[in-house]
Amino acid sequence: MADAATFETIYVDERTVPCDGGTTALGHPRVFLHIEGKDVVCPYCSRTYVLNEGAGHGAGH
């Protein structure tokens, strides 16, 4: 099991983000994650997507 230090944090401007685990051994089927609050963690690879300050204020898209 990988330790928490190996998990990536990715800063984004949109509330819906795609994740496929990248090109590492943690690769997985592409999923779309929705950020409800300030961040979301991928259930497959534990990448954390953090919404940039002031971003994600679209009209429900």
PyMOL CGO cylinders between C-alpha atoms (Angstrom):
from pymol import cmd
from pymol.cgo import CYLINDER

trace = [
    CYLINDER, 0.00, 0.00, 0.00, 1.33, 3.44, -0.97, 0.3, 1, 1, 1, 1, 1, 1,
    CYLINDER, 1.33, 3.44, -0.97, 1.71, 6.06, 1.74, 0.3, 1, 1, 1, 1, 1, 1,
    CYLINDER, 1.71, 6.06, 1.74, -0.17, 9.36, 1.67, 0.3, 1, 1, 1, 1, 1, 1,
    CYLINDER, -0.17, 9.36, 1.67, 2.93, 11.24, 0.49, 0.3, 1, 1, 1, 1, 1, 1,
    CYLINDER, 2.93, 11.24, 0.49, 2.71, 9.54, -2.94, 0.3, 1, 1, 1, 1, 1, 1,
    CYLINDER, 2.71, 9.54, -2.94, -0.81, 10.77, -3.72, 0.3, 1, 1, 1, 1, 1, 1,
    CYLINDER, -0.81, 10.77, -3.72, -1.13, 13.77, -6.02, 0.3, 1, 1, 1, 1, 1, 1,
    CYLINDER, -1.13, 13.77, -6.02, -3.01, 16.98, -5.31, 0.3, 1, 1, 1, 1, 1, 1,
    CYLINDER, -3.01, 16.98, -5.31, -4.31, 18.66, -8.45, 0.3, 1, 1, 1, 1, 1, 1,
    CYLINDER, -4.31, 18.66, -8.45, -5.75, 22.19, -8.43, 0.3, 1, 1, 1, 1, 1, 1,
    CYLINDER, -5.75, 22.19, -8.43, -8.62, 22.75, -10.88, 0.3, 1, 1, 1, 1, 1, 1,
    CYLINDER, -8.62, 22.75, -10.88, -11.05, 25.48, -12.02, 0.3, 1, 1, 1, 1, 1, 1,
    CYLINDER, -11.05, 25.48, -12.02, -14.06, 23.25, -12.77, 0.3, 1, 1, 1, 1, 1, 1,
    CYLINDER, -14.06, 23.25, -12.77, -16.34, 21.30, -10.42, 0.3, 1, 1, 1, 1, 1, 1,
    CYLINDER, -16.34, 21.30, -10.42, -16.38, 18.22, -12.68, 0.3, 1, 1, 1, 1, 1, 1,
    CYLINDER, -16.38, 18.22, -12.68, -13.00, 16.63, -13.34, 0.3, 1, 1, 1, 1, 1, 1,
    CYLINDER, -13.00, 16.63, -13.34, -11.91, 13.49, -15.21, 0.3, 1, 1, 1, 1, 1, 1,
    CYLINDER, -11.91, 13.49, -15.21, -9.48, 11.06, -13.59, 0.3, 1, 1, 1, 1, 1, 1,
    CYLINDER, -9.48, 11.06, -13.59, -7.83, 8.00, -15.12, 0.3, 1, 1, 1, 1, 1, 1,
    CYLINDER, -7.83, 8.00, -15.12, -5.01, 7.57, -12.62, 0.3, 1, 1, 1, 1, 1, 1,
    CYLINDER, -5.01, 7.57, -12.62, -2.39, 8.88, -15.05, 0.3, 1, 1, 1, 1, 1, 1,
    CYLINDER, -2.39, 8.88, -15.05, 0.32, 6.82, -16.65, 0.3, 1, 1, 1, 1, 1, 1,
    CYLINDER, 0.32, 6.82, -16.65, 1.56, 5.23, -13.44, 0.3, 1, 1, 1, 1, 1, 1,
    CYLINDER, 1.56, 5.23, -13.44, 0.75, 1.81, -12.07, 0.3, 1, 1, 1, 1, 1, 1,
    CYLINDER, 0.75, 1.81, -12.07, -2.28, 3.45, -10.42, 0.3, 1, 1, 1, 1, 1, 1,
    CYLINDER, -2.28, 3.45, -10.42, -3.99, 3.89, -13.83, 0.3, 1, 1, 1, 1, 1, 1,
    CYLINDER, -3.99, 3.89, -13.83, -7.70, 2.98, -13.89, 0.3, 1, 1, 1, 1, 1, 1,
    CYLINDER, -7.70, 2.98, -13.89, -10.82, 3.43, -16.06, 0.3, 1, 1, 1, 1, 1, 1,
    CYLINDER, -10.82, 3.43, -16.06, -11.64, 7.10, -16.67, 0.3, 1, 1, 1, 1, 1, 1,
    CYLINDER, -11.64, 7.10, -16.67, -14.18, 8.44, -14.20, 0.3, 1, 1, 1, 1, 1, 1,
    CYLINDER, -14.18, 8.44, -14.20, -15.70, 11.89, -13.77, 0.3, 1, 1, 1, 1, 1, 1,
    CYLINDER, -15.70, 11.89, -13.77, -15.68, 13.28, -10.24, 0.3, 1, 1, 1, 1, 1, 1,
    CYLINDER, -15.68, 13.28, -10.24, -17.84, 16.16, -9.01, 0.3, 1, 1, 1, 1, 1, 1,
    CYLINDER, -17.84, 16.16, -9.01, -16.49, 18.59, -6.42, 0.3, 1, 1, 1, 1, 1, 1,
    CYLINDER, -16.49, 18.59, -6.42, -19.34, 19.45, -4.05, 0.3, 1, 1, 1, 1, 1, 1,
    CYLINDER, -19.34, 19.45, -4.05, -17.35, 21.52, -1.56, 0.3, 1, 1, 1, 1, 1, 1,
    CYLINDER, -17.35, 21.52, -1.56, -13.67, 22.38, -1.93, 0.3, 1, 1, 1, 1, 1, 1,
    CYLINDER, -13.67, 22.38, -1.93, -12.17, 19.03, -2.96, 0.3, 1, 1, 1, 1, 1, 1,
    CYLINDER, -12.17, 19.03, -2.96, -12.82, 15.45, -4.00, 0.3, 1, 1, 1, 1, 1, 1,
    CYLINDER, -12.82, 15.45, -4.00, -10.68, 12.31, -3.72, 0.3, 1, 1, 1, 1, 1, 1,
    CYLINDER, -10.68, 12.31, -3.72, -10.66, 9.72, -6.49, 0.3, 1, 1, 1, 1, 1, 1,
    CYLINDER, -10.66, 9.72, -6.49, -11.89, 6.39, -5.07, 0.3, 1, 1, 1, 1, 1, 1,
    CYLINDER, -11.89, 6.39, -5.07, -9.53, 4.46, -7.39, 0.3, 1, 1, 1, 1, 1, 1,
    CYLINDER, -9.53, 4.46, -7.39, -6.15, 6.20, -7.05, 0.3, 1, 1, 1, 1, 1, 1,
    CYLINDER, -6.15, 6.20, -7.05, -6.62, 8.67, -4.15, 0.3, 1, 1, 1, 1, 1, 1,
    CYLINDER, -6.62, 8.67, -4.15, -5.65, 11.70, -6.21, 0.3, 1, 1, 1, 1, 1, 1,
    CYLINDER, -5.65, 11.70, -6.21, -7.12, 14.80, -4.57, 0.3, 1, 1, 1, 1, 1, 1,
    CYLINDER, -7.12, 14.80, -4.57, -8.69, 17.45, -6.79, 0.3, 1, 1, 1, 1, 1, 1,
    CYLINDER, -8.69, 17.45, -6.79, -8.92, 20.86, -5.10, 0.3, 1, 1, 1, 1, 1, 1,
    CYLINDER, -8.92, 20.86, -5.10, -11.08, 23.65, -6.48, 0.3, 1, 1, 1, 1, 1, 1,
    CYLINDER, -11.08, 23.65, -6.48, -9.07, 26.88, -6.94, 0.3, 1, 1, 1, 1, 1, 1,
    CYLINDER, -9.07, 26.88, -6.94, -10.23, 29.89, -4.93, 0.3, 1, 1, 1, 1, 1, 1,
    CYLINDER, -10.23, 29.89, -4.93, -13.04, 31.69, -6.77, 0.3, 1, 1, 1, 1, 1, 1,
    CYLINDER, -13.04, 31.69, -6.77, -13.52, 28.89, -9.34, 0.3, 1, 1, 1, 1, 1, 1,
    CYLINDER, -13.52, 28.89, -9.34, -16.48, 26.61, -9.96, 0.3, 1, 1, 1, 1, 1, 1,
    CYLINDER, -16.48, 26.61, -9.96, -19.28, 29.15, -9.80, 0.3, 1, 1, 1, 1, 1, 1,
    CYLINDER, -19.28, 29.15, -9.80, -20.91, 28.01, -13.03, 0.3, 1, 1, 1, 1, 1, 1,
    CYLINDER, -20.91, 28.01, -13.03, -24.67, 27.77, -13.45, 0.3, 1, 1, 1, 1, 1, 1,
    CYLINDER, -24.67, 27.77, -13.45, -24.96, 24.15, -12.36, 0.3, 1, 1, 1, 1, 1, 1,
    CYLINDER, -24.96, 24.15, -12.36, -22.83, 22.71, -15.15, 0.3, 1, 1, 1, 1, 1, 1,
]
cmd.load_cgo(trace, "trace")
